[in-house]
Each structure stands twice: as structure tokens, then as C-alpha cells.
């Protein structure tokens, strides 16, 4: 009977030891999984941060391009307006031969000082 009691005690002790070692092993497995998951999440976070930086730079670039375009467009419109007015004036003189002749004569004579024609 003592042998059976001793075997029962030995079996209970080994069962307790087995149960006690299983949580430690299980804990190591869970810790390993959590560490791997943490690494994966950190890698995902680094990738997301890099994409966010690139996207922010892209937005900044296109805002700068818009500002430059507005500036260049304003200058071009001002320049084209003056050019269009000069072209219109030139076309008006080209289409009116009499006006063109008068303009040449007026330029050659100088300013008119009297209404009466000059006598020779």
C-alpha cells in the first residue's frame, strides 16, 4: 500500500510539475507571437508613415505648381491684353486707308495750329 501511495504522490507531483511548466511554455509562445505581431505592426506603421510623407510632399508640390501657374497666367493675361490692344489699333489703321493717309500727313506736318488753309 505504501508503494501505491508513493506512486500516487509521485504521479500527482509530476502532474503538478507538468501543469506548472505548461503555462511557462505557453507564456513563451504567446510572448513570441506578440513580439512578432508587434514587429509586423511597427513595419506597417513605418510603411504608412513613409506613404503619408510622400503624399504630403506631392500635395505641397502641386500647390506650388498651382501658385506658379496663377502667377504666370496673370502676367500672360496682362501682356496679351496690351498686345491685343496694339494689334486692334494697327488693324483699324490698316483697314482705313484714308485714316492711314491722314495719320501720315498729320505726322509729317506736325500739330495743326489753325483751321484756315495756308496760302501760298
C-alpha positions in Angstrom: 0.0 0.0 0.0 2.8 2.3 0.7 4.1 1.8 -2.8 0.7 2.8 -4.3 0.6 5.9 -2.1 4.1 6.7 -3.2 3.2 6.2 -6.8 0.1 8.3 -6.4 2.1 11.1 -4.8 4.7 10.8 -7.5 2.1 11.0 -10.2 0.4 14.0 -8.5 3.8 15.7 -8.2 4.7 15.1 -11.8 1.2 16.3 -12.9 1.7 19.5 -10.9 5.1 19.9 -12.4 3.7 19.3 -15.9 0.9 21.8 -15.3 3.2 24.4 -13.9 5.7 24.1 -16.9 2.9 24.3 -19.5 1.9 27.8 -18.6 5.5 29.0 -18.8 5.9 27.4 -22.2 2.6 28.7 -23.2 3.6 32.1 -22.0 6.8 32.0 -24.1 4.8 31.0 -27.2 2.3 33.9 -26.6 5.2 36.3 -26.0 6.8 35.1 -29.2 3.6 35.7 -31.1 3.0 39.1 -29.6 6.6 40.1 -30.4 6.2 39.0 -34.0 2.8 40.8 -34.2 4.4 43.9 -32.7 7.2 43.8 -35.3 4.6 43.4 -38.1 2.6 46.3 -36.8 5.7 48.5 -36.5 6.6 47.7 -40.1 3.1 48.5 -41.2 3.3 51.8 -39.3 6.7 52.7 -40.9 5.2 52.0 -44.3 2.2 54.1 -43.6 4.3 56.9 -42.3 6.5 56.8 -45.4 3.4 56.9 -47.7 2.0 59.8 -45.7 5.2 61.8 -46.1 5.3 61.1 -49.8 1.7 62.1 -50.2 2.2 65.3 -48.2 5.2 66.2 -50.4 3.1 65.5 -53.6 0.3 67.8 -52.3 2.9 70.5 -51.5 4.4 70.2 -55.0 1.0 70.6 -56.7 0.0 73.6 -54.5 3.3 75.2 -55.5 2.6 74.4 -59.2 -0.9 76.0 -58.8 0.6 79.2 -57.3 3.2 79.4 -60.1 0.6 78.8 -62.7 -1.7 81.6 -61.3 1.3 84.0 -61.3 2.4 83.2 -64.8 -1.2 83.3 -66.1 -1.7 86.8 -64.6 1.5 88.0 -66.2 0.5 86.4 -69.6 -3.0 87.9 -69.4 -1.6 91.4 -68.8 0.9 91.0 -71.6 -1.7 89.6 -74.0 -4.1 92.4 -73.2 -1.6 95.1 -74.2 -0.6 93.2 -77.3 -4.3 92.7 -78.3 -5.0 96.5 -78.0 -1.9 97.3 -80.1 -3.0 94.7 -82.7 -6.5 96.2 -82.8 -5.2 99.7 -83.3 -2.9 98.5 -86.1 -5.8 96.7 -87.8 -8.0 99.7 -87.6 -5.4 101.8 -89.3 -4.8 99.2 -92.0 -8.5 98.9 -92.8 -9.0 102.6 -93.2 -6.7 103.9 -96.0 -7.9 107.4 -95.6 -7.2 107.4 -91.9 -3.8 105.9 -92.6 -3.0 108.7 -95.1 -4.3 111.4 -92.7 -2.2 109.9 -89.9 0.9 110.0 -92.1 0.2 113.6 -93.3 -0.5 114.7 -89.7 2.7 113.1 -88.6 4.7 114.8 -91.4 3.2 118.3 -90.9 3.2 118.3 -87.2 0.3 119.6 -85.0 -2.4 121.7 -86.6 -2.4 125.3 -85.3 -5.1 126.9 -87.5 -8.3 125.9 -89.2 -7.7 128.0 -92.3 -5.6 126.6 -95.0 -2.2 128.1 -95.5 -1.8 130.5 -98.5 1.0 130.2 -101.0 
